Amino acid sequence: MSQPNLVPIPELYVNADSAQKLKVDAGEMPSWDLTQRQMCDLELLMNGGFYPLKGFLTEADYDGVVNDMRLSSGALWPMPVTLDVSEEFAASIEPGTDIALRDPEGVILAILSVTDRWTPNKKHEAEKVFGNGTDDLAHPAINYLHNVAGPVYLGGPITGIQPPTHYDFRARRDTPNELRAFFRKMGWRRIVAFQTRNPLHRAHQELTFRAAREAQANLLIHPVVGMTKPGDVDHFTRVRCYEAVLDKYPSATTHLSLLNLAMRMAGPREAVWHGIIRRNHGLTHMIVGRDHAGPGKNSQGQDFYGPYDAQELFRKHQADIGVEMVDFKQMVYVQERAQYEPRDEVEEGATILDISGTELRRRLREGLEIPEWFSFPEVVTQLRRTSPARDRQGFTVFFTGLSGSGKSTIANALMVKLMEMGGRPVTLLDGDVVRKHLSSELGFSKEHRDINIMRIGYVASEITKNGGIALCAPIAPYAATRRAVRQMIEQYGAFLEVHVATSLEECERRDRKGLYKLAREGKIKEFTGISDPYEIPENPELRVQTEGVDVDYAAQQVLLKLESMGLIGLG
Ligand code: PPS
């Protein structure tokens, strides 16, 4: 096992001439636009990363994989790799049909010759493959299975036409055969893989270095850049961090290569899967830790898998995997000796220093010190670039309330105050202004209001992502739509919902635009509060009253709230 088989692994691509011809034929076939996960899966299917799979799983293979981690050939395979599609699409595809698989730009990457079409029992899949007997949506893969993946699976062999194009870090991406060729060329015979989805700090550098030394092997840092756990540090930042750590290893012993895998966070099964994928890439050893590819806590606050489950399952199937497991030794910093040591070798009474992931995120968010014993200054610089302190991150303030409640007035006052403070660009997306420039074709039906609010949410999420402040001031009468906007924005920064709670009576009394009168006379239809609903926010971050209060005071309340959330400094 410790001698890699470095002859080329079978790929599913046809040669260039056939590809050209097939592409023309495929133009006539029904086509499926691949999701991000399917793109990742297809790439590894085609380049041999998922060998011995020859396509998306058939129903018999799927059943074997879900129940026993075996393909119908008997080969070990722990993870369903399936083409999930919508019901409508599935209904139009009879087994025996060839379909063109396209990337998001419409480029045809492969042809799938559909042999099987079936509706999976997702609950069963969730329990067997991911949830350790449970169907708990707190598991990202179970959530994906139920809420993102299509309801019907198509299976069959793949004919590869071309790989997906990547514009980022091209020189660092290697197919299994490219890596095998590299190892051959370098004369590397024993190579240990380090799988990761996190930035590397000193403890990881120490442990990988030791693992490689103990296995008398070269080291391949093989991070996943396809899809990892929602909320992880983005791969652009991570790759810059890995590059910074590379020269901390003795030269010419260590290599960095990026793996475009869509992780499922399936713990033990995922560890076995990672091992097979590494074998296909020509590796002989892999570091497997406690809680390898763990999904975090379940909805009861407990771990999905036992701490050693991944190592146990890996060990059990090691011969079939074809890669030797190297134990992941937890490394800790011992203050007295100012060095890292394996935790289980440190004597009692020694002072151990550690910074947890949560603590690290807090320090980054709040711009606090990250000590040199913990990480490399170059890594910290990269992380700080993408996680600026809270008072330099983007955020959105979303005012909601009846027409004439004072949303725009308060938002305008707030905008001026924020601009006076400076530091971040401020954009006001006022209801009326948006309707003039972004949504001029829309009316006030529920459907149109929802489209309008989702557009505002999208623009605000882009502003937030890029470090700006978005102030939104639409009526936004529906709670579900406001929630959807919140979700869209919270991936990138804070979202502050402010309910401008002026009563209908007061808005009507003010009737600043004369619209309430027209609405009462029936001359304006579907008018919020009169002939159309307004769902009062149940848990806004802030509720402001405007009756008998001046605008400046209301804006001040928002500022104080922003300060208490660490989003601005009031100096
Ligand atoms: S929504 O529900 O969030 O899409 O509405 P919004 O984009 O904020 O637009 C509200 C402004 O449009 C004017 N207007 C109406 N409002 C409510 N219902 C009906 N039928 C309607 N027709 C026109 C009104 O001036 C609102 O402005 P504000 O600033 O809220 O008073």
Boltz pocket constraint, residues with backbone or C-beta under 6 A from the ligand:
constraints:
  - pocket:
      binder: B
      contacts: [[A, 401], [A, 402], [A, 403], [A, 404], [A, 405], [A, 408], [A, 431], [A, 432], [A, 435], [A, 443], [A, 444], [A, 448], [A, 449], [A, 450], [A, 452], [A, 453], [A, 473], [A, 474], [A, 475], [A, 476], [A, 477], [A, 513], [A, 515], [A, 524], [A, 525], [A, 526], [A, 527], [A, 528], [A, 532]]
      max_distance: 6.0
